[in-house]
């Protein structure tokens, strides 16, 4: 399989107009890749394409609602016609509703599920249709700690991420059984400083925020690119908070339920009231023809971390394991010498 660090790779990124998707597209552009940008927002798509071209890459803007399979399939066909065979497909696009479950309308819950879960399924279908006959390619699913651990105020989003996790595991087993050289991997993210907290439909009294600690989208992008370069691992965890959450959920999920019941509502809101004119991108893009480009970053730059030590350790786990083994062997040798 070809290495995504080489220039000329054909990469598809859904949700590329803002947030993690925008940062991922920019990072691939810096590698001089040919990047197809799928999203609904015209302003965000145009700006993302400009970012990639300035970095030396090639950009193809494809206005697409990933909840519509026909649109996704048509976009994939255009990518292969205009850029060439797809090497990497990164599923990022999502939407959500910040509200208690009882305050979410049925059509809103359905829309979140169609975009945030079925959008990943449709993107994967379109990618596999083209990758499997060639027996090469990589699909990266951008997940979340919330794929394992549900939290209050995000029932629709958590449900979608849990569904993606189950879908990912099932598909991975099938590809392994087929001895396929097409690989699928998943990257579980922590709270990230993206524009979603300024454009997701919210019924909260105060402005929504990521659960701290908050990481910059470039941290997430570096993880996605590393996963694309090393897709044989089933998943990657980004951020110490992700690791802590998943371990706590595995060991004491009931205790974590009670902890989140006490802290989860407040930790997802700032002290500022929700702006009465805040846009909602559930049905229409906030960065559409009448909107503006939101970029990769949200409103929390001053609170966000630009590096993740946990991500570094995940990328270098073989080295750390070897060092740990050498240290243990040296300690054992010293202990034997002292005893003798």
GUSETI-686460 format. One record per residue: x, y, z of N, C-alpha, C, O in turn. Coordinates in steps of 0.2 Angstrom, whole numbers, padded with zeros to 4 digits, always signed. Example, Ala and Ser with C-alpha at 12.3 -4.5 7.8 and 13.67 -1.06 7.14 Angstrom:
+0066-0028+0039+0062-0022+0039+0066-0016+0039+0071-0017+0042/+0064-0011+0035+0068-0005+0036+0064+0000+0039+0067+0006+0040/
//
This chain:
+0004-0006+0000+0000+0000+0000+0004+0006+0000+0010+0006+0003/+0002+0011-0004+0006+0018-0004+0006+0021+0003+0001+0021+0007/+0011+0025+0004+0012+0029+0010+0009+0036+0009+0010+0040+0004/+0004+0038+0014+0001+0045+0013+0006+0050+0014+0004+0056+0013/+0012+0049+0016+0017+0054+0017+0019+0057+0010+0022+0062+0009/+0018+0052+0005+0020+0054-0002+0015+0059-0005+0009+0059-0004/+0018+0064-0009+0014+0069-0012+0010+0065-0018+0012+0060-0020/+0004+0068-0020+0000+0065-0025-0005+0061-0023-0009+0058-0027/-0005+0059-0017-0011+0055-0014-0017+0058-0015-0018+0064-0015/-0023+0054-0017-0029+0057-0018-0033+0055-0011-0034+0050-0009/-0035+0061-0008-0038+0060-0001-0045+0063-0001-0046+0069-0004/-0050+0060+0002-0057+0063+0002-0058+0064+0010-0057+0060+0014/-0060+0070+0011-0062+0072+0018-0069+0075+0018-0071+0080+0015/-0073+0071+0022-0080+0074+0023-0080+0079+0029-0076+0078+0034/-0085+0083+0029-0085+0088+0034-0079+0093+0034-0076+0095+0039/-0076+0094+0028-0070+0098+0027-0070+0105+0028-0065+0109+0027/-0076+0108+0028-0077+0115+0028-0075+0118+0035-0074+0124+0035/-0075+0115+0040-0073+0117+0047-0071+0112+0052-0071+0106+0051/-0068+0115+0058-0066+0110+0063-0061+0105+0061-0056+0107+0058/-0062+0099+0064-0057+0094+0063-0056+0092+0056-0051+0091+0053/-0062+0092+0052-0061+0090+0045-0057+0096+0041-0053+0094+0037/-0058+0102+0043-0054+0107+0040-0047+0107+0041-0042+0107+0037/-0045+0105+0048-0038+0104+0050-0035+0098+0046-0029+0098+0044/-0039+0093+0045-0036+0087+0042-0035+0089+0035-0030+0087+0032/-0040+0092+0031-0039+0094+0024-0032+0098+0024-0029+0097+0019/-0032+0103+0028-0026+0107+0028-0019+0103+0029-0014+0105+0025/-0019+0099+0033-0013+0094+0034-0012+0090+0028-0006+0090+0026/-0017+0087+0025-0015+0084+0019-0013+0088+0013-0009+0086+0009/-0016+0094+0013-0014+0099+0008-0006+0101+0009-0003+0102+0004/-0004+0101+0015+0003+0103+0016+0008+0097+0014+0014+0098+0013/+0005+0091+0013+0008+0085+0010+0008+0085+0003+0010+0081-0001/+0005+0091+0000+0005+0091-0007+0000+0086-0010+0001+0084-0016/-0005+0084-0006-0010+0079-0008-0015+0082-0013-0016+0088-0013/-0019+0078-0016-0025+0080-0020-0031+0079-0015-0032+0073-0014/-0034+0084-0013-0039+0083-0008-0046+0085-0010-0047+0091-0013/-0050+0081-0010-0057+0082-0011-0061+0084-0005-0061+0080+0000/-0064+0089-0005-0068+0092+0001-0075+0091+0000-0078+0094-0004/-0078+0088+0005-0085+0086+0005-0088+0090+0011-0086+0088+0016/-0093+0094+0010-0097+0098+0015-0102+0101+0012-0103+0102+0006/-0107+0104+0016-0112+0108+0013-0111+0115+0012-0113+0119+0007/-0107+0118+0017-0106+0125+0017-0101+0128+0011-0096+0126+0011/-0104+0133+0007-0100+0135+0002-0095+0140+0004-0089+0139+0001/-0096+0144+0009-0090+0148+0011-0085+0144+0014-0079+0146+0013/-0086+0139+0018-0081+0135+0021-0077+0131+0016-0071+0130+0017/-0081+0128+0011-0078+0124+0006-0073+0128+0002-0067+0126+0001/-0075+0134+0000-0071+0139-0004-0064+0141+0000-0059+0141-0003/-0065+0142+0006-0059+0144+0010-0055+0138+0012-0049+0139+0012/-0058+0133+0013-0053+0127+0014-0049+0125+0008-0043+0123+0008/-0053+0126+0002-0049+0125-0005-0043+0129-0005-0038+0128-0008/-0044+0136-0003-0039+0141-0004-0033+0139+0001-0027+0140-0001/-0035+0136+0007-0029+0134+0012-0025+0129+0008-0019+0129+0009/-0028+0124+0005-0025+0118+0002-0020+0121-0004-0014+0119-0004/-0023+0125-0008-0019+0127-0014-0013+0131-0011-0008+0131-0014/-0014+0135-0006-0008+0139-0004-0003+0135-0001+0003+0137-0001/-0005+0129+0002+0000+0125+0005+0003+0120-0001+0008+0117+0001/+0001+0121-0007+0004+0117-0012+0000+0111-0014+0003+0107-0019/-0005+0110-0011-0009+0104-0013-0015+0106-0019-0015+0111-0021/-0018+0101-0021-0024+0102-0026-0030+0101-0022-0031+0096-0018/-0035+0105-0023-0042+0105-0020-0047+0104-0025-0047+0107-0030/-0052+0100-0023-0058+0099-0027-0064+0100-0022-0065+0096-0018/-0068+0105-0023-0074+0107-0019-0080+0103-0022-0082+0103-0027/-0083+0099-0017-0089+0095-0019-0094+0096-0014-0095+0093-0009/-0099+0101-0015-0104+0102-0010-0108+0096-0010-0111+0094-0014/-0109+0093-0004-0112+0087-0002-0115+0086+0004-0112+0088+0009/-0121+0084+0005-0124+0082+0011-0123+0074+0012-0126+0070+0008/-0119+0073+0017-0117+0066+0017-0123+0061+0020-0122+0055+0019/-0129+0064+0022-0134+0060+0024-0138+0058+0017-0143+0054+0018/-0136+0060+0012-0139+0058+0005-0134+0053+0002-0129+0056-0001/-0135+0047+0001-0131+0042-0002-0129+0044-0009-0123+0043-0011/-0134+0046-0013-0133+0047-0020-0128+0053-0021-0124+0053-0025/-0129+0058-0016-0124+0064-0017-0117+0061-0015-0112+0064-0018/-0116+0057-0010-0110+0054-0008-0107+0050-0014-0101+0051-0016/-0111+0046-0017-0108+0042-0022-0106+0046-0028-0101+0045-0032/-0110+0051-0030-0109+0056-0035-0102+0059-0034-0098+0061-0039/-0101+0061-0028-0095+0065-0026-0089+0060-0027-0084+0062-0030/-0090+0054-0025-0084+0049-0026-0082+0048-0033-0077+0047-0035/-0088+0048-0037-0087+0047-0044-0083+0053-0047-0078+0052-0051/-0085+0059-0045-0081+0065-0048-0074+0065-0045-0069+0067-0049/-0073+0063-0039-0066+0062-0037-0061+0058-0041-0056+0060-0043/-0064+0052-0043-0060+0048-0047-0059+0050-0054-0054+0049-0057/-0064+0053-0056-0064+0056-0063-0059+0062-0064-0055+0062-0069/-0059+0066-0059-0055+0072-0059-0048+0072-0055-0043+0076-0057/-0047+0068-0050-0041+0068-0046-0038+0061-0047-0031+0061-0047/-0041+0056-0048-0038+0049-0049-0041+0044-0043-0045+0046-0040/-0038+0038-0043-0041+0033-0038-0040+0036-0031-0035+0039-0029/-0045+0035-0027-0045+0037-0020-0040+0032-0016-0041+0026-0016/-0035+0035-0013-0031+0032-0008-0033+0032-0001-0033+0027+0002/-0036+0038+0001-0038+0039+0008-0045+0042+0008-0046+0047+0005/-0049+0039+0012-0056+0042+0014-0056+0043+0021-0056+0039+0025/-0057+0050+0023-0058+0051+0030-0065+0054+0032-0067+0059+0029/-0069+0050+0036-0076+0052+0038-0075+0057+0044-0073+0054+0049/-0078+0063+0043-0078+0067+0049-0085+0071+0050-0086+0072+0056/-0088+0072+0045-0094+0076+0045-0099+0073+0050-0100+0067+0051/-0102+0078+0054-0107+0077+0059-0111+0083+0060-0110+0089+0058/-0117+0082+0063-0121+0088+0066-0123+0085+0073-0123+0079+0075/-0126+0089+0077-0129+0087+0083-0134+0092+0086-0135+0097+0083/-0137+0090+0092-0141+0095+0095-0139+0095+0103-0138+0089+0106/-0137+0101+0105-0136+0101+0113-0142+0102+0116-0145+0108+0116/-0145+0097+0120-0151+0098+0123-0152+0091+0127-0149+0086+0126/-0156+0092+0132-0158+0086+0136-0162+0082+0131-0166+0084+0126/-0162+0075+0132-0166+0071+0127-0173+0073+0126-0176+0072+0121/-0176+0074+0132-0183+0076+0132-0185+0082+0128-0191+0084+0126/-0180+0086+0126-0181+0093+0122-0179+0092+0115-0179+0097+0111/-0177+0086+0113-0175+0085+0106-0181+0082+0102-0184+0077+0104/-0183+0085+0096-0189+0083+0092-0187+0076+0088-0181+0076+0087/-0191+0072+0087-0190+0066+0083-0186+0067+0077-0182+0064+0075/-0188+0072+0073-0185+0074+0066-0178+0076+0067-0174+0075+0063/-0177+0080+0073-0170+0082+0074-0165+0076+0076-0160+0076+0074/-0168+0071+0080-0164+0065+0082-0162+0061+0075-0157+0059+0075/-0167+0061+0071-0166+0057+0065-0161+0060+0061-0157+0057+0058/-0161+0067+0060-0157+0071+0056-0149+0070+0059-0145+0069+0055/-0149+0070+0065-0142+0069+0068-0139+0062+0066-0134+0061+0064/-0144+0057+0067-0142+0050+0065-0140+0049+0058-0135+0046+0056/-0144+0053+0054-0143+0052+0047-0136+0055+0045-0132+0052+0041/-0134+0061+0047-0128+0064+0046-0122+0061+0049-0117+0059+0046/-0123+0060+0056-0117+0058+0060-0116+0051+0060-0110+0049+0062/-0120+0047+0058-0119+0039+0058-0120+0037+0051-0115+0034+0048/-0125+0038+0048-0126+0035+0041-0122+0039+0036-0120+0036+0031/-0120+0045+0037-0115+0049+0033-0108+0045+0033-0105+0045+0028/-0106+0042+0039-0100+0038+0039-0101+0031+0035-0097+0029+0031/-0107+0028+0036-0108+0022+0032-0108+0023+0025-0105+0019+0021/-0112+0029+0023-0112+0030+0015-0105+0032+0013-0103+0029+0007/-0101+0036+0016-0094+0037+0014-0090+0031+0013-0086+0030+0009/-0091+0026+0018-0087+0020+0018-0089+0016+0012-0085+0012+0009/-0096+0015+0011-0098+0012+0005-0095+0014-0001-0093+0010-0005/-0095+0021-0002-0093+0024-0008-0085+0022-0009-0083+0021-0014/-0082+0023-0003-0074+0021-0004-0073+0014-0005-0069+0012-0009/-0076+0009-0002-0075+0002-0003-0077+0000-0010-0074-0004-0013/-0082+0003-0013-0084+0001-0019-0078+0002-0024-0077-0001-0029/-0074+0007-0023-0068+0008-0027-0062+0005-0025-0057+0004-0029/-0061+0005-0018-0055+0002-0016-0054-0006-0016-0049-0008-0018/-0060-0009-0015-0059-0016-0014-0057-0020-0021-0053-0024-0021/-0060-0017-0027-0057-0020-0033-0050-0019-0034-0047-0023-0038/-0047-0014-0032-0040-0013-0032-0036-0016-0027-0030-0017-0027/-0039-0018-0021-0036-0021-0016-0031-0017-0012-0026-0019-0010/-0033-0010-0012-0029-0006-0008-0033+0001-0006-0038+0002-0010/-0031+0004-0001-0034+0010+0001-0035+0010+0009-0035+0005+0012/-0037+0016+0012-0037+0016+0019-0043+0021+0020-0044+0026+0017/-0047+0019+0025-0053+0023+0027-0052+0024+0035-0051+0020+0039/-0052+0031+0037-0051+0033+0043-0058+0036+0046-0061+0040+0043/-0060+0033+0051-0067+0035+0054-0065+0040+0060-0061+0037+0065/-0067+0046+0060-0065+0050+0066-0071+0049+0071-0076+0051+0070/-0069+0046+0077-0073+0045+0082-0072+0050+0088-0070+0055+0087/-0074+0047+0094-0074+0051+0100-0074+0046+0106-0076+0041+0105/-0071+0049+0111-0072+0045+0118-0079+0044+0119-0081+0039+0122/-0084+0048+0116-0091+0047+0117-0094+0041+0113-0099+0039+0113/-0089+0038+0109-0091+0031+0105-0091+0026+0110-0095+0021+0109/-0088+0027+0116-0089+0022+0121-0093+0024+0128-0096+0020+0131/-0093+0031+0129-0095+0033+0135-0100+0039+0133-0098+0044+0131/-0107+0038+0134-0112+0043+0133-0112+0048+0139-0110+0046+0145/-0113+0054+0137-0114+0059+0142-0120+0063+0141-0123+0063+0136/-0122+0067+0147-0129+0070+0146-0128+0076+0141-0123+0079+0139/-0134+0078+0138-0135+0084+0134-0132+0082+0127-0133+0086+0122/-0130+0076+0125-0128+0074+0119-0130+0067+0117-0126+0063+0114/-0136+0066+0118-0139+0059+0117-0139+0057+0110-0137+0051+0108/-0140+0062+0105-0141+0060+0098-0134+0059+0095-0132+0054+0092/-0129+0063+0097-0122+0062+0095-0119+0056+0098-0115+0052+0094/-0120+0055+0104-0117+0049+0107-0120+0043+0104-0116+0038+0103/-0126+0043+0103-0129+0037+0100-0126+0035+0093-0124+0030+0091/-0125+0041+0089-0122+0040+0082-0114+0038+0083-0112+0033+0079/-0111+0040+0088-0104+0038+0089-0103+0031+0091-0099+0027+0089/-0108+0029+0095-0108+0022+0097-0109+0017+0091-0107+0012+0091/-0114+0020+0087-0116+0016+0081-0110+0015+0076-0109+0010+0074/-0106+0020+0076-0100+0020+0071-0095+0015+0074-0092+0012+0070/-0094+0015+0080-0090+0010+0083-0091+0003+0082-0087-0001+0080/-0098+0001+0083-0100-0005+0081-0099-0007+0074-0097-0012+0072/-0101-0002+0070-0100-0003+0062-0093-0004+0061-0091-0009+0056/-0089+0000+0063-0081-0001+0062-0079-0008+0064-0075-0011+0060/-0081-0010+0070-0078-0016+0072-0081-0022+0067-0077-0027+0066/-0087-0022+0065-0090-0027+0061-0086-0027+0054-0084-0032+0052/-0085-0021+0051-0082-0020+0045-0075-0023+0045-0073-0026+0041/-0071-0021+0050-0064-0023+0051-0064-0030+0051-0059-0033+0048/-0068-0034+0055-0068-0041+0055-0069-0044+0048-0065-0049+0046/-0074-0041+0044-0075-0044+0038-0069-0043+0033-0067-0047+0029/-0066-0037+0033-0060-0036+0029-0054-0040+0031-0050-0043+0027/-0053-0042+0038-0048-0046+0040-0049-0053+0038-0045-0057+0035/-0056-0055+0038-0058-0062+0036-0056-0063+0028-0055-0068+0026/-0057-0058+0024-0056-0058+0017-0048-0057+0015-0046-0057+0009/-0044-0056+0020-0037-0054+0019-0036-0049+0015-0032-0048+0010/-0040-0044+0015-0040-0038+0011-0035-0033+0013-0033-0033+0019/-0032-0030+0008-0027-0025+0009-0030-0018+0009-0027-0013+0009/-0037-0017+0010-0040-0011+0012-0041-0011+0019-0043-0016+0022/-0039-0006+0022-0039-0005+0030-0043+0000+0032-0044+0005+0029/-0046-0001+0038-0051+0004+0041-0048+0005+0048-0047+0000+0052/-0048+0011+0050-0045+0012+0057-0050+0018+0060-0053+0021+0056/-0050+0019+0067-0054+0024+0070-0050+0028+0075-0046+0025+0078/-0051+0034+0075-0047+0039+0079-0052+0042+0084-0057+0045+0082/-0051+0040+0091-0056+0042+0096-0053+0049+0099-0048+0049+0102/-0057+0054+0098-0055+0061+0100-0058+0063+0107-0063+0061+0109/-0054+0068+0110-0056+0071+0116-0060+0077+0114-0062+0078+0108/-0061+0082+0119-0065+0088+0117-0060+0092+0113-0054+0093+0115/-0063+0095+0107-0058+0099+0103-0062+0106+0102-0068+0106+0101/-0057+0110+0101-0059+0117+0100-0061+0118+0093-0057+0121+0088/-0068+0117+0091-0070+0117+0084-0076+0122+0084-0079+0124+0089/-0078+0125+0078-0084+0129+0078-0090+0126+0079-0095+0130+0080/-0091+0120+0080-0097+0117+0082-0101+0120+0087-0107+0120+0087/-0097+0122+0092-0101+0125+0098-0104+0132+0097-0107+0135+0101/-0102+0135+0091-0105+0141+0089-0111+0140+0083-0114+0145+0082/-0111+0134+0081-0116+0133+0075-0121+0127+0076-0125+0126+0072/-0120+0123+0081-0124+0117+0082-0131+0119+0086-0130+0124+0090/-0136+0116+0084-0142+0118+0087-0142+0117+0095-0140+0111+0097/-0143+0122+0099-0143+0122+0106-0149+0124+0109-0152+0129+0108/-0151+0120+0114-0157+0122+0118-0154+0123+0126-0158+0123+0130/-0148+0124+0126-0145+0125+0133-0145+0132+0135-0145+0137+0131/-0146+0134+0142-0147+0141+0144-0140+0144+0143-0140+0151+0142/-0134+0141+0143-0128+0144+0142-0124+0141+0136-0126+0136+0134/-0119+0145+0134-0116+0144+0128-0112+0137+0129-0109+0136+0134/-0113+0132+0124-0110+0126+0124-0102+0126+0124-0100+0131+0120/-0099+0121+0127-0091+0121+0126-0089+0114+0126-0093+0109+0129/-0083+0112+0124-0081+0105+0124-0080+0103+0132-0078+0108+0136/-0080+0097+0133-0078+0095+0140-0071+0096+0141-0067+0093+0137/-0068+0100+0146-0061+0100+0147-0058+0094+0149-0061+0089+0151/-0051+0093+0147-0047+0098+0144-0048+0098+0136-0051+0093+0133/-0047+0104+0133-0049+0105+0126-0043+0105+0122-0038+0108+0124/-0043+0102+0116-0037+0102+0112-0038+0105+0106-0044+0106+0103/-0033+0108+0103-0034+0111+0096-0035+0106+0091-0033+0101+0091/-0039+0108+0085-0040+0104+0080-0034+0101+0076-0034+0096+0073/-0028+0105+0077-0022+0102+0074-0019+0096+0077-0016+0092+0074/-0021+0095+0084-0019+0089+0087-0023+0083+0084-0020+0078+0083/-0029+0084+0083-0034+0079+0080-0031+0077+0073-0031+0072+0071/-0029+0083+0069-0027+0081+0062-0021+0077+0062-0020+0073+0058/-0016+0079+0067-0010+0075+0067-0011+0067+0068-0008+0063+0066/-0016+0066+0073-0018+0059+0074-0021+0056+0068-0020+0050+0067/-0026+0059+0065-0029+0057+0059-0023+0055+0053-0024+0049+0050/-0019+0059+0052-0014+0058+0047-0009+0052+0049-0007+0048+0045/-0008+0052+0056-0004+0046+0058-0008+0039+0057-0005+0034+0055/-0014+0040+0059-0018+0034+0058-0019+0032+0051-0019+0026+0049/-0019+0037+0046-0019+0035+0039-0013+0032+0037-0013+0028+0032/-0007+0034+0040-0001+0031+0038+0000+0024+0041+0004+0020+0038/-0003+0023+0047-0002+0016+0050-0009+0014+0052-0011+0013+0057/-0013+0011+0046-0020+0010+0047-0021+0003+0050-0027+0001+0051/-0016-0001+0051-0017-0008+0053-0020-0009+0061-0023-0014+0063/-0018-0003+0065-0021-0003+0071-0028-0002+0071-0031+0002+0067/-0032-0005+0075-0040-0005+0075-0042+0002+0077-0047+0005+0074/-0039+0006+0082-0041+0012+0084-0035+0016+0087-0030+0013+0090/-0036+0022+0088-0031+0027+0091-0035+0031+0096-0040+0033+0095/-0032+0032+0102-0035+0036+0107-0031+0043+0107-0025+0042+0108/-0034+0048+0107-0031+0055+0107-0032+0058+0114-0038+0059+0115/-0027+0061+0117-0028+0064+0123-0029+0060+0130-0032+0055+0130/-0026+0063+0135-0026+0059+0141-0033+0058+0144-0035+0053+0147/-0037+0063+0142-0044+0063+0145-0048+0057+0141-0052+0054+0145/-0046+0056+0135-0050+0050+0132-0048+0044+0135-0052+0039+0136/-0041+0043+0136-0039+0037+0139-0042+0036+0146-0045+0031+0148/-0042+0041+0150-0045+0041+0157-0052+0039+0157-0055+0035+0161/-0056+0042+0152-0063+0041+0152-0065+0034+0150-0069+0031+0153/-0061+0031+0145-0062+0025+0142-0061+0019+0148-0064+0014+0148/-0055+0021+0151-0053+0016+0156-0058+0016+0162-0060+0011+0165/-0060+0022+0164-0065+0023+0170-0072+0019+0168-0075+0016+0172/-0074+0020+0161-0080+0017+0159-0080+0010+0159-0085+0006+0160/-0074+0007+0157-0073+0000+0157-0073-0003+0164-0075-0009+0165/-0070+0000+0169-0069-0002+0176-0075-0001+0180-0078-0005+0184/-0078+0005+0180-0083+0007+0184-0089+0011+0181-0089+0017+0182/-0092+0009+0176-0097+0013+0172-0103+0016+0176-0105+0021+0175/-0105+0012+0181-0110+0015+0185-0108+0021+0189-0112+0025+0190/-0102+0020+0192-0099+0026+0196-0098+0032+0191-0100+0038+0193/-0096+0031+0185-0095+0036+0180-0102+0039+0178-0103+0045+0177/-0108+0035+0178-0114+0038+0177-0116+0043+0182-0118+0049+0181/-0115+0042+0188-0116+0046+0194-0112+0052+0194-0114+0058+0195/-0105+0051+0192-0101+0057+0192-0103+0062+0186-0103+0068+0187/-0105+0059+0180-0107+0064+0175-0114+0067+0176-0115+0072+0174/-0118+0063+0180-0124+0066+0182-0123+0073+0186-0127+0077+0186/-0118+0073+0190-0117+0078+0194-0113+0084+0191-0113+0090+0192/-0108+0082+0186-0104+0087+0183-0105+0088+0176-0102+0093+0173/-0108+0083+0172-0108+0083+0165-0112+0089+0162-0110+0092+0156/-0117+0092+0165-0121+0097+0163-0117+0104+0163-0117+0108+0158/-0114+0105+0169-0111+0111+0170-0104+0111+0166-0102+0117+0163/-0101+0106+0165-0094+0106+0162-0095+0107+0154-0090+0109+0151/-0101+0106+0151-0102+0107+0144-0105+0114+0143-0107+0116+0137/-0105+0119+0148-0107+0125+0147-0103+0131+0150-0100+0130+0155/-0102+0136+0146-0098+0142+0149-0103+0146+0154-0109+0144+0155/-0100+0151+0156-0104+0156+0161-0109+0161+0156-0113+0164+0159/-0107+0161+0150-0111+0166+0145-0117+0163+0143-0118+0157+0141/-0123+0167+0143-0129+0164+0140-0128+0162+0132-0124+0165+0129/-0132+0157+0130-0132+0156+0123-0135+0162+0119-0140+0164+0121/-0131+0164+0114-0133+0170+0110-0140+0168+0107-0141+0163+0104/-0145+0173+0107-0152+0172+0104-0151+0171+0097-0156+0168+0094/-0146+0174+0094-0146+0173+0086-0141+0168+0084-0138+0168+0078/-0139+0163+0088-0134+0158+0086-0137+0154+0081-0142+0152+0081/-0133+0153+0075-0135+0149+0070-0136+0142+0072-0133+0140+0077/-0139+0138+0068-0140+0131+0069-0139+0127+0062-0143+0129+0057/-0134+0123+0062-0132+0120+0055-0136+0113+0054-0134+0109+0050/-0141+0112+0058-0144+0105+0058-0147+0104+0051-0146+0099+0048/-0151+0109+0048-0154+0108+0042-0151+0112+0036-0151+0110+0031/-0148+0117+0038-0144+0122+0033-0137+0123+0036-0136+0124+0042/-0132+0123+0031-0125+0125+0034-0125+0132+0036-0127+0137+0033/-0121+0133+0042-0120+0140+0045-0115+0144+0041-0115+0150+0041/-0111+0140+0037-0106+0143+0032-0109+0143+0025-0105+0142+0020/-0115+0144+0024-0118+0143+0017-0117+0150+0014-0113+0154+0016/-0121+0151+0009-0121+0157+0004-0122+0163+0008-0119+0169+0007/-0126+0163+0013-0127+0169+0017-0123+0169+0024-0124+0174+0028/-0119+0164+0025-0115+0164+0031-0108+0166+0030-0107+0170+0026/-0104+0164+0034-0097+0165+0033-0092+0159+0035-0095+0154+0038/-0086+0160+0033-0081+0154+0035-0079+0154+0042-0077+0159+0045/-0081+0149+0045-0079+0148+0052-0072+0145+0054-0069+0146+0059/-0069+0142+0049-0062+0140+0049-0062+0133+0054-0067+0130+0055/-0056+0132+0056-0055+0126+0059-0056+0127+0067-0058+0122+0070/-0054+0133+0069-0054+0134+0077-0061+0137+0079-0064+0140+0075/-0063+0135+0085-0069+0138+0088-0067+0144+0093-0062+0147+0091/-0070+0145+0098-0070+0151+0102-0065+0150+0108-0065+0154+0112/-0062+0144+0109-0059+0142+0115-0051+0142+0114-0048+0138+0117/-0048+0146+0110-0041+0146+0109-0037+0147+0115-0032+0143+0116/-0039+0151+0120-0036+0153+0126-0036+0147+0131-0032+0147+0135/-0040+0142+0130-0041+0137+0134-0039+0130+0132-0039+0125+0135/-0036+0130+0125-0035+0124+0122-0027+0122+0122-0023+0126+0122/-0026+0116+0121-0019+0113+0121-0017+0111+0114-0021+0109+0110/-0011+0113+0113-0009+0112+0106-0005+0105+0105-0003+0104+0099/-0004+0102+0111+0000+0096+0110-0003+0090+0115-0007+0092+0120/-0003+0084+0113-0005+0079+0117+0001+0074+0119+0003+0070+0114/+0003+0074+0125+0008+0069+0127+0006+0062+0126+0009+0057+0124/-0001+0060+0127-0004+0054+0126-0003+0052+0119-0002+0046+0117/-0004+0056+0114-0004+0055+0107+0003+0053+0105+0004+0048+0101/+0008+0057+0108+0015+0055+0107+0017+0048+0109+0020+0044+0105/+0014+0046+0115+0016+0040+0117+0012+0034+0113+0015+0029+0112/+0006+0036+0111+0003+0031+0106+0007+0030+0100+0007+0024+0097/+0009+0035+0097+0013+0035+0091+0020+0031+0092+0023+0028+0087/+0023+0031+0098+0029+0028+0099+0029+0022+0104+0033+0021+0108/+0023+0019+0104+0022+0014+0109+0027+0008+0109+0029+0005+0114/+0029+0007+0102+0034+0001+0102+0041+0003+0105+0044-0001+0108/+0043+0009+0104+0049+0012+0107+0049+0012+0114+0053+0010+0118/+0043+0014+0117+0042+0014+0124+0042+0007+0127+0044+0006+0133/+0039+0003+0124+0038-0004+0126+0045-0007+0126+0047-0010+0131/+0049-0006+0121+0056-0008+0121+0060-0005+0127+0064-0009+0130/+0060+0001+0128+0063+0005+0133+0061+0002+0140+0065+0001+0144/+0055+0001+0141+0052-0002+0147+0055-0009+0148+0057-0011+0154/+0055-0013+0143+0058-0020+0143+0066-0019+0145+0068-0023+0149/+0069-0015+0142+0076-0014+0143+0077-0012+0151+0082-0014+0154/+0073-0007+0153+0074-0005+0160+0072-0010+0165+0076-0011+0170/+0067-0014+0163+0066-0020+0168+0071-0025+0168+0073-0027+0173/+0074-0026+0162+0080-0031+0162+0086-0029+0166+0089-0032+0169/+0087-0022+0165+0093-0019+0168+0092-0019+0176+0096-0021+0180/+0086-0018+0178+0084-0018+0185+0085-0025+0188+0087-0026+0193/+0082-0030+0184+0083-0037+0186+0090-0039+0187+0092-0042+0192/+0094-0037+0182+0101-0039+0182+0105-0035+0188+0109-0039+0192/+0103-0029+0190+0106-0026+0195+0104-0029+0202+0108-0030+0207/+0097-0031+0202+0095-0034+0208+0098-0041+0210+0100-0042+0215/+0100-0044+0204+0103-0051+0205+0110-0050+0208+0113-0054+0212/+0113-0045+0205+0120-0043+0207+0121-0041+0214+0125-0043+0218/+0116-0037+0216+0116-0035+0223+0115-0041+0228+0118-0041+0233/+0110-0046+0226+0109-0051+0230+0115-0056+0230+0116-0059+0235/+0119-0056+0225+0125-0061+0225+0131-0058+0228+0136-0061+0229/
//
